[in-house]
Amino acid sequence: MPSALARFFKLDANKTTIQREVVGGITTFLTMAYILFVNPSILSATGMDKGALITVTALASCFGTLLVGLWVNVPFAMAPGMGLNAFFAYTLVLGNKVSWETALGVVFLSGVFFLVLTLCGIRERIVNAIPLSLRLAVAAGIGVFITFIGLQNLGLVVDNPATLIGLGTFSKPVFLGLTGLLLIAALEVRRIPGSILIGILATTLLGALFGEVKMPDAILSAPPSIAPLAMKLDIMGALKWSLCGTIFSFMFIDLFDSIGTIVACSYEARIVREDGTIRGVKQMLGADAIATAVGAVLGTSTTTTYIESGSGIAAGARTGLASVVTALLFLGALVFTPIIGVVPAFATAPALIIVGVYMFKSITEIDFTDFEVAVPAFLTIVMMPLAYSISTGLQFGFLSYIVIAVASGKARRINPVMWIIGVLSAADLAISALT
């Protein structure tokens, strides 16, 4: 007889097991645990307390991930979004001279407005209005994008002043990372469960043996207080006409980053229905909005769905039980902060590359013989890594789809929601080009 845990998360219906979900949850955590260090580093540039940011980052990630796991029962994880935190710190606070308290108010309002749009069904309509070919292209594009990030983290792809990017030197970390990549690939070929997690742990162990992984001085530590940040947001200060455009920008970026990630991960998690709609997408978007508002109250920038969820899905996760595991690990990280950094970037980079391979597989379902389909899909795929932005890739895909449909006399086939998305995409690109 199935256990209460199995019944609650519908493990049998999703053809998974508790062990597989635990492995998937751990894998997701290991591939996105870097946010515990990166987010405080970025946001502290605004004058926010760095110690408090570490705790807040962990709490916001735990809350959002737990919410989506228990409410929607999907293996997705949430945390303060990369790119959005940089926009918060370097553009809004340091660039526009807005206080970090007011900036948190802006983030809170964007989350509230998002929730209203979700409850009205507008966000779900946006997802369902996107043509199937573009949805598949989003998955493939994010696959390339996350592979590019993995290659950068590995050190195999580096900056080159002449060609923008180039091949890095074959240092010891690069060699160890490539060894881990080959190990994961070999285990995947042999269909060994938990291959990505095994690869991460094995690569970390090799790093320790070769002197590339430094053991921490302590194992346990008390988490820093969140008092310097919690409830410090200035909502009234954010209610200014001059900040309306900023609120819109946060909403726009979060909208398309979330949609892109949800679409890509949903195909891999097998929660896409035969008609192309995504099961539970309204609740997913609602959880994203609530997590953003709560994160702002705690004291961090926009919380969003993480593409690294794909690593746990690739490891076998199919239900919210994996998300609960990931959330608990974020909570546990508050106590084990000194050892979080033991897993190096060159050990998690292979996992990102393998996830990219999994997501890129959706390209086989796109009809590239039809230029009406091929051009928007291709631009969506290539612009994500080239612009280093999921939302930019989506914008180019949406706009090219509309322009080609109009030029070929098929404007009536365009969903009304797609027209709105097109206008917003064009406006955002224009604003970005002028600033």
Secondary structure as UniProt FT lines:
FT   HELIX           4..8
FT   TURN            9..15
FT   HELIX           18..32
FT   TURN            33..34
FT   HELIX           35..43
FT   HELIX           44..46
FT   HELIX           50..71
FT   STRAND          78..80
FT   TURN            82..83
FT   HELIX           84..86
FT   HELIX           87..93
FT   TURN            94..96
FT   HELIX           100..119
FT   TURN            120..121
FT   HELIX           122..129
FT   HELIX           132..154
FT   STRAND          157..160
FT   TURN            161..163
FT   STRAND          164..167
FT   HELIX           172..189
FT   TURN            190..191
FT   TURN            193..194
FT   HELIX           195..209
FT   TURN            210..211
FT   TURN            227..231
FT   HELIX           235..238
FT   HELIX           241..243
FT   HELIX           244..269
FT   TURN            274..275
FT   TURN            279..280
FT   HELIX           281..298
FT   STRAND          303..305
FT   TURN            307..308
FT   HELIX           309..314
FT   TURN            315..316
FT   HELIX           320..332
FT   TURN            333..335
FT   HELIX           337..340
FT   TURN            341..342
FT   HELIX           345..360
FT   HELIX           361..365
FT   TURN            368..369
FT   HELIX           371..387
FT   HELIX           390..407
FT   TURN            408..409
FT   HELIX           411..413
FT   HELIX           416..434
//
